């Protein structure tokens, strides 16, 4: 990624009057949230929750980026699009090992294997 592109992403992420959505709950953490309201912690329920979250009307008008859990970046939405593409925001990716970088939001980069310096897990 070129420096100019990184600068543009960084500026977009700190846009005035917008926040960064932390949607990086691990499977265990989201399971605790679901258990408190009687929802089973299974993949279809996590996907439906994320679809609701990323399908919020005008979400991109309120957030500039989203920090995502590894499952989220790989999990397609119910309509087949990748979760980051359901929002116009620039997603930042998180793997189970911690924060690892950001992606431009295009399908070719936001779903890439750039989680570690070596490009893999």
C-alpha positions in Angstrom: 0.0 0.0 0.0 1.4 3.4 -0.9 2.0 6.1 1.6 -0.6 8.4 0.0 -3.2 5.7 0.3 -2.4 5.1 3.9 -2.6 8.8 4.7 -6.0 9.0 3.0 -7.2 6.0 5.1 -5.8 7.6 8.3 -7.5 10.9 7.6 -10.8 9.2 6.9 -10.6 7.2 10.1 -10.3 10.4 12.2 -13.1 12.3 10.3 -14.8 15.0 12.4 -18.0 14.0 14.2 -17.6 10.3 13.5 -16.4 7.4 15.7 -14.8 4.0 15.2 -17.1 1.1 15.8 -15.5 -1.7 17.9 -17.2 -4.8 16.6 -14.4 -7.2 17.5 -16.1 -9.3 20.1 -14.5 -12.8 20.2 -16.8 -15.8 19.9 -16.5 -16.2 23.7 -17.3 -12.5 24.4 -20.3 -12.4 22.1 -21.4 -15.7 23.6 -21.6 -14.1 27.1 -23.7 -11.2 25.6 -26.0 -13.7 23.9 -26.3 -15.8 27.0 -27.5 -12.8 29.0 -30.5 -12.5 26.7 -31.1 -16.2 26.0 -29.6 -16.4 22.5 -27.6 -19.5 21.6 -24.0 -18.7 20.6 -23.9 -20.3 17.1 -22.6 -19.0 13.8 -26.0 -18.2 12.3 -26.9 -16.1 15.3 -23.6 -14.2 15.3 -24.0 -13.6 11.5 -27.6 -12.3 12.0 -26.3 -10.0 14.8 -23.5 -8.6 12.6 -25.9 -8.2 9.7 -28.2 -6.1 11.9 -25.2 -4.1 13.2 -23.6 -3.4 9.8 -27.0 -3.0 8.1 -27.9 0.0 10.3 -29.3 2.8 8.1 -26.7 5.5 7.5 -24.1 3.7 9.5 -21.4 5.3 7.4 -22.7 8.7 8.3 -21.8 8.0 11.9 -18.7 5.9 11.9 -15.4 6.3 10.0 -14.1 2.7 10.6 -14.9 -0.6 12.3 -12.6 -2.9 14.2 -13.6 -6.4 13.3 -13.0 -9.9 14.7 -11.4 -12.5 12.5 -14.7 -14.4 12.0 -16.4 -11.2 10.9 -13.9 -10.3 8.2 -14.3 -13.8 6.7 -18.0 -14.3 7.2 -20.3 -13.2 4.4 -23.5 -11.3 5.2 -26.8 -13.0 4.6 -27.0 -11.4 1.1 -23.5 -12.8 0.2 -21.5 -9.5 0.6 -18.6 -9.4 3.0 -19.5 -7.7 6.3 -17.3 -4.6 5.7 -18.9 -4.0 2.4 -22.3 -3.7 4.0 -21.0 -0.4 5.4 -19.3 2.4 3.6 -16.7 2.7 6.4 -13.1 1.7 6.2 -12.7 -1.5 8.2 -9.8 -2.2 10.5 -9.0 -5.8 11.0 -8.3 -7.6 14.2 -7.1 -11.2 14.5 -7.2 -13.2 17.7 -3.6 -12.2 18.3 -4.5 -8.5 18.5 -4.7 -5.5 16.3 -3.0 -6.1 13.0 -3.7 -3.4 10.5 -6.4 -1.8 8.3 -7.8 -2.4 4.9 -9.3 -0.1 2.3 -12.7 -1.7 2.3 -12.5 -3.1 -1.2 -13.3 -6.8 -1.3 -9.8 -7.6 -2.6 -8.1 -6.0 0.4 -10.5 -6.1 3.3 -10.7 -9.9 3.1 -7.0 -10.5 2.5 -4.6 -12.6 4.5 -2.7 -9.5 5.8 -3.1 -10.4 9.5 0.6 -10.8 10.3 3.8 -9.4 8.8 4.3 -12.6 6.9 0.8 -12.3 5.4 -0.7 -15.4 7.1 -1.8 -16.6 10.5 
